[in-house]
Amino acid sequence: MIDLRSDTVTRPTPAMRAAMAAAEVGDDVYGEDPTVNRLQETAAAMLGFEAALFLATGTQSNLAALMSHCERGDEYLVGQQAHTYKYEGGGAAVLGSIQPQPLEFEADGTIDLERAARAVKTDDVHFARTRLLCLENTQAGKVLPLPYLARAESFARARKLALHLDGARIFNAAVALEVDVKRIARHFDSVSVCLSKGLCAPVGSLLCGSRPFIARARRWRKVLGGGMRQAGVLAAAGIIALTTMVERLKEDHDNAALLAAGLDRAGNGLLRVEEVQTNMVFVSLPARVAEELAVYLQGKDMLVTPAPRMRLVTHRDVGAAGIAAFIEAVAEFSGNPAAARL
């Protein structure tokens, strides 16, 4: 099966399975699971924070962050297409009583800071209190430029706003920029990192921040039902993910570039392929064609999510040979088999 729907479909490596089976465990709600503690210490050190917290999902990690930064009736500025606004069930509003103020993303995945400045509410009883700016990196596969992050930090500090990063794929951004991940994380008060995407762990995200912030987040994690007990079985895979799987993300980026170039040739005029920066390839095509292509590919044991702007995500479980086979299948569908040659 060649599955390009998402990098969330990655399976744990043999080393992860072995580590999970042998993991030393304790009760993490009491703070007594040594493997969870080691994972949290590892993450905090890697990203340059005082502390970190292991949570079940990226949605839970982001929500715990928002509820730790904001109080009931506060507001956060966020991208219109951001996960923390659009794709996480409205949790900030539903469970945190925090008002989102969505703003359109720019083409490069940034939020225009002048537009954000106009959205910050004045101190008036009529308005929610603007407390937080949320960014996302990568955003739809795009890497936020380092100079922009510095400007966003200055913007937030000048307005006494906290700054949170949904860094589900922050390591993809660091690999693409060829910088230590601390260079990205240092601009933020908190960062959420997914272990279960390109890093291949089966479960889990990490929230990084100061010790007082993580203490608040730990309380909200419990309220949100995320207090796990012998979670070291899961954390063991996360340690392997952080210590062995980061550098290999470049393979995913290279395969995405290979996929984009091949589809550009194989599409026979049906496809428009966008520029690729990390492990996501976006392809525009008519909605009806997208549906037909998805059915055709499924018949060849290949999975995509049909959409007029189709997202294809490369990951460890689909290598260069799988990418070549996928390009060939698209070329056959489009009636241009010769274009599949790389």
C-alpha positions in Angstrom: 0.0 0.0 0.0 1.3 3.4 -1.0 -0.5 5.9 1.3 0.1 9.6 0.7 -2.9 10.9 2.6 -0.7 12.1 5.6 2.5 11.4 7.5 0.2 10.4 10.4 -0.1 7.0 8.8 3.6 6.1 9.6 4.1 3.0 11.6 6.5 2.6 14.6 9.9 1.3 13.7 11.3 -2.0 15.1 13.5 -0.1 17.5 10.4 1.8 18.8 8.5 -1.5 19.3 11.5 -3.0 21.2 11.8 0.1 23.4 8.1 0.1 24.1 8.3 -3.6 25.2 11.2 -2.9 27.5 10.1 0.5 28.9 10.5 1.2 32.6 7.2 2.6 33.8 5.5 4.3 36.7 2.5 6.5 37.4 2.8 9.6 35.2 0.0 11.5 37.0 2.2 11.3 40.1 5.1 12.3 37.9 6.7 9.0 38.6 7.1 7.4 35.2 10.9 7.5 34.5 10.5 7.0 30.7 8.0 9.8 30.4 10.3 12.1 32.5 13.2 11.2 30.3 11.2 12.0 27.1 10.1 15.4 28.6 13.7 16.3 29.6 15.0 15.3 26.2 12.4 17.4 24.4 13.0 20.4 26.6 16.7 20.3 26.0 16.4 19.8 22.3 14.1 22.8 21.9 15.8 25.0 24.5 13.0 25.2 27.1 12.9 24.7 30.8 10.3 22.0 30.8 8.1 19.8 28.6 4.9 17.8 29.0 3.9 14.6 27.2 0.3 14.6 25.9 -1.8 12.1 24.0 -2.4 14.2 20.8 -1.4 17.4 19.1 -5.0 18.7 19.5 -4.7 18.2 23.3 -1.3 19.7 23.4 -2.4 22.9 21.5 -5.5 23.2 23.6 -3.7 22.8 26.9 -1.3 25.6 25.7 -4.1 27.9 24.8 -5.9 27.3 28.1 -2.6 27.9 29.9 -1.9 31.2 28.2 -5.5 32.6 28.2 -8.4 32.9 30.7 -12.1 32.7 30.1 -13.1 35.6 27.8 -9.7 36.1 26.4 -8.8 36.1 22.7 -6.1 34.6 20.5 -5.0 35.7 17.0 -4.7 32.8 14.6 -4.6 31.9 11.0 -7.9 31.2 9.2 -6.6 27.8 8.0 -4.6 27.0 11.2 -5.1 23.8 13.0 -5.6 25.6 16.3 -8.6 27.3 14.8 -10.1 25.2 12.0 -9.1 21.6 12.5 -9.2 20.9 16.2 -12.9 20.9 16.8 -13.2 24.5 18.1 -11.8 23.3 21.4 -10.5 26.7 22.5 -14.0 28.2 22.3 -15.9 25.1 23.3 -13.8 24.0 26.3 -11.6 27.0 27.1 -14.1 29.9 26.5 -11.4 31.5 24.5 -12.4 33.6 21.5 -10.5 33.0 18.2 -9.7 36.0 16.0 -8.9 34.3 12.7 -6.7 36.1 10.1 -5.9 35.1 6.6 -2.5 33.5 6.1 -0.1 35.0 3.5 1.1 32.9 0.6 4.2 31.9 2.6 2.3 30.7 5.6 2.9 33.8 7.8 0.3 36.2 9.3 0.7 39.8 8.2 1.7 41.5 11.4 0.2 44.9 10.4 -3.1 43.1 10.0 -2.6 41.4 13.3 -1.9 44.7 15.0 -5.2 46.0 13.7 -6.9 43.0 15.2 -5.6 43.5 18.7 -8.4 44.8 20.8 -8.2 47.9 22.9 -8.7 47.7 26.7 -12.5 48.1 26.6 -15.3 46.1 28.3 -17.0 45.6 25.0 -14.1 43.4 23.7 -12.4 40.2 24.5 -8.9 40.7 25.8 -6.3 39.8 23.2 -3.7 37.7 25.0 -2.0 35.4 22.5 -0.7 35.1 18.9 -0.6 31.5 17.5 1.6 30.6 14.5 2.0 27.3 12.7 5.3 25.9 11.4 5.3 24.2 8.9 2.1 25.7 7.6 0.7 23.5 4.8 4.2 22.4 4.2 5.6 26.0 4.1 8.5 27.0 6.4 8.2 30.3 8.2 11.3 32.4 7.5 13.6 33.0 10.5 13.5 36.8 10.1 9.7 36.7 10.3 9.8 34.8 13.5 12.0 37.5 15.0 9.6 40.2 13.9 6.6 38.2 15.3 8.4 37.9 18.7 9.0 41.6 18.8 5.4 42.3 17.8 4.1 40.1 20.6 6.4 41.5 23.2 5.5 45.1 22.3 1.8 44.3 22.8 2.3 42.1 25.9 1.0 39.0 24.0 2.2 35.5 24.5 3.4 33.6 21.4 2.5 30.0 20.8 3.7 27.8 18.0 1.8 24.8 16.7 5.1 23.1 15.7 3.6 19.8 14.8 6.2 19.6 12.0 8.8 22.0 13.5 11.6 19.4 12.8 10.6 19.4 9.1 11.1 23.2 9.2 14.5 22.9 11.0 15.7 20.3 8.5 14.6 22.4 5.5 16.3 25.5 6.9 19.4 23.4 7.9 19.3 24.9 11.4 19.1 23.6 15.0 15.5 23.5 16.0 16.3 25.9 18.9 16.7 28.6 16.3 13.0 28.4 15.6 11.7 27.6 19.1 13.6 30.4 20.8 11.1 33.0 19.6 8.1 31.4 21.3 6.7 31.1 24.8 5.5 27.6 24.1 5.8 25.1 21.3 3.8 22.0 20.6 5.6 19.1 18.7 4.0 16.0 17.2 5.9 12.7 17.6 3.4 10.7 15.5 3.8 12.3 12.1 7.1 12.2 10.2 9.0 11.1 13.4 7.0 7.8 13.2 6.1 7.3 16.9 2.6 5.7 17.3 1.2 8.2 19.7 1.9 11.5 21.4 2.9 15.2 21.3 5.0 17.3 23.5 4.3 20.8 24.8 7.4 22.8 25.7 7.6 26.0 27.8 8.8 27.5 31.1 8.4 25.5 34.3 5.4 27.7 35.6 3.7 27.4 32.2 4.1 23.6 32.0 2.8 23.4 35.6 -0.4 25.1 34.4 -0.5 22.9 31.3 -0.2 19.8 33.5 -3.3 20.8 35.4 -5.2 21.5 32.2 -4.0 18.1 30.8 -5.7 16.4 33.7 -8.9 18.5 33.2 -8.9 17.5 29.5 -8.7 13.8 30.4 -5.1 13.5 29.4 -3.6 12.2 32.7 -2.1 8.9 31.6 -0.7 6.4 34.0 2.1 4.0 32.9 2.6 6.0 29.8 6.3 5.2 29.5 5.3 2.4 27.1 4.3 5.2 24.7 7.1 7.7 25.7 9.7 5.1 24.9 8.8 5.3 21.2 8.9 9.1 21.5 12.5 9.0 22.8 13.5 7.0 19.7 11.6 9.4 17.5 13.5 12.4 18.9 16.9 10.9 19.0 17.0 8.9 15.7 14.3 10.1 13.3 14.9 13.8 12.8 17.7 13.8 10.3 16.0 11.3 8.1 13.2 13.8 7.5 15.3 15.1 4.6 14.5 11.8 2.8 10.9 12.8 2.9 11.6 16.2 1.6 13.7 14.8 -1.2 10.9 12.3 -2.1 8.4 15.2 -2.1 10.6 17.1 -4.6 10.8 13.9 -6.7 7.1 13.4 -6.5 6.4 17.0 -7.5 8.7 16.9 -10.5 7.3 13.6 -11.7 3.7 14.7 -11.4 4.5 17.9 -13.3 5.6 15.7 -16.2 3.0 13.0 -15.8 -0.1 15.1 -15.4 -0.7 15.6 -19.1 -2.1 19.1 -18.5 -4.6 17.8 -15.8 -2.5 18.8 -12.8 -0.9 22.0 -11.5 1.8 21.3 -9.0 2.8 23.9 -6.4 6.3 24.6 -5.2 7.5 22.1 -2.6 9.5 23.1 0.6 9.2 20.1 2.9 7.2 16.8 2.7 3.9 18.1 1.3 3.0 18.3 -2.4 -0.1 20.2 -3.3 -1.7 19.5 -6.7 -4.6 21.4 -8.2 -7.1 19.6 -10.5 -10.8 19.6 -11.3 -12.9 18.2 -8.5 -14.4 15.5 -10.7 -11.0 14.4 -11.9 -9.7 14.3 -8.3 -12.5 11.9 -7.4 -11.8 9.7 -10.4 -8.1 9.7 -9.8 -8.5 8.6 -6.2 -10.7 5.7 -7.3 -8.2 4.7 -10.0 -5.3 4.9 -7.5 -7.1 2.9 -4.9 -7.4 0.1 -7.4 -3.7 0.0 -7.5 -3.4 0.0 -3.6 -2.5 3.7 -3.5 -4.4 6.1 -1.2 -5.0 9.8 -1.5 -7.6 12.2 -0.2 -9.5 13.6 -3.2 -9.8 17.4 -3.4 -9.5 20.2 -5.9 -6.3 21.1 -4.1 -5.0 17.6 -3.3 -2.4 17.2 -0.6 0.1 14.4 -0.9 2.4 13.8 2.0 5.6 11.9 1.9 6.9 9.9 4.9 9.2 7.0 5.9 6.8 4.3 4.8 6.9 5.3 1.2 10.4 5.3 -0.3 11.7 6.5 -3.7 10.5 3.3 -5.4 6.9 3.9 -4.1 7.1 7.5 -5.4 8.1 6.3 -8.8 5.3 3.8 -8.9 2.8 6.5 -7.9 4.0 8.8 -10.6 3.7 6.0 -13.1 0.1 5.3 -12.0 -0.8 9.0 -12.4 0.8 9.0 -15.8 -1.3 6.0 -16.8 -4.4 7.7 -15.5 -3.7 10.9 -17.5 -2.9 9.0 -20.7 0.7 9.9 -20.7 2.7 6.9 -19.6 6.0 8.1 -21.2 6.0 11.0 -18.8 6.4 8.7 -15.8 10.1 8.2 -16.6 12.2 10.0 -14.1 
